[in-house]
Amino acid sequence: MPLTEGDVLDTLSDPVALGIEFYADKIHVKGEYLTTVRDHIRAGNILVKGGTQDLAFYDPITDILLTQKKSPPANDGDRALLLHECVHAMIDVYDPDGTVTRHMGELAAYLTQTTYSVRKVPSANRTGTLPWDKFWGDLFATVRTNKLDTAAGNGVKIPSATLENLRLQLVALPMPPEVSYGKFAKEATGVSDGLVRMNIFLSTDEAEQVSMRSSSVSYETYPDPSDDYLIRTLMEKYANTDVRGYGSRLRMLRRDFLYCSLHRALELRRRFSVRKPKDQLSELFHDRLSHGGRAILLRVLALRS
């Protein structure tokens, strides 16, 4: 059973996490900005779903955070990993033009993860000569050298030159090809594009109720969207200028696809991958949605599988 939305919200309410502040090159990691991520989750702008992998993952294209496959409640190590992905979400929120580089964004996330770990357990460390061991060891050393392990280091600015050794290690780490940073140039960007949905934030009382509800009903199953429901949704007509209407439909389908059963997600992905004549739902999916909207929804289904 994976970690829940409640675990993410609890992590983003942890005083230790919210007490962190530093700059990794031009990326400003700050508790205030992490609470904004929390608010976006509560408002439904960022969606959280339990994942099927040992690692968590934030997807900036769909604004979906997949938690790691770990039994709740999250321990300190789990929270550190969730915080890593929340930094990616933070960058997505605060850098909608996509100016942050992939390498530096990842280092900012790793430094935040390590800072949280050391502030929780001051003796935390990792040694060894293997690439991952050395990378983690140097992360711990960077945190302590720059005093990020205590509030005295809040606001410190770590220039890119200081992080170059860590960056070079990052791109050389053994990783699966789909997540390897070595395939991206040092200047490559594309880790943020802003949020698809921008609901207003909830009031404090409403937010607390949502947080409690997220923790208590995280294991509920959502009804699969039927063909009839999806056909009705796709057949709804909007004026050419009704951006809000088109956007509302896209966001509703994004949630439906994310929370449907794995079996249904795999079926829909197969039917929507190409336009299938005589399949009314497949035809409507391709005829009634923009290319960009289809790409986002297909990506949601791919994340589910």
Secondary structure, DSSP 8 states (H G I E B T S, - for coil): ----HHHHHHHTT-HHHHT-EEEETTEEEEHHHHHHHHHHHHTTSSEEEE-SSSS-EEETTTTEEEE-S--SS--HHHHHHHHHHHHHHHHHHH-TT--S-HHHHHHHHHHHHHHHHHHHSTT-----SSHHHHHHHHHHHHHHHTTTTSGGGTTEEE-TTTTHHHHHHHHHS---GGG-GGGS-TT---S----S-------HHHHHHHHHHHHHSTT-------HHHHHHHHH----TT-HHHHHHHHHHHHHHHHHS-HHHHHHHHHHHSS--TT-HHHHHHHHHS-HHHHHHHHHHHHHH-
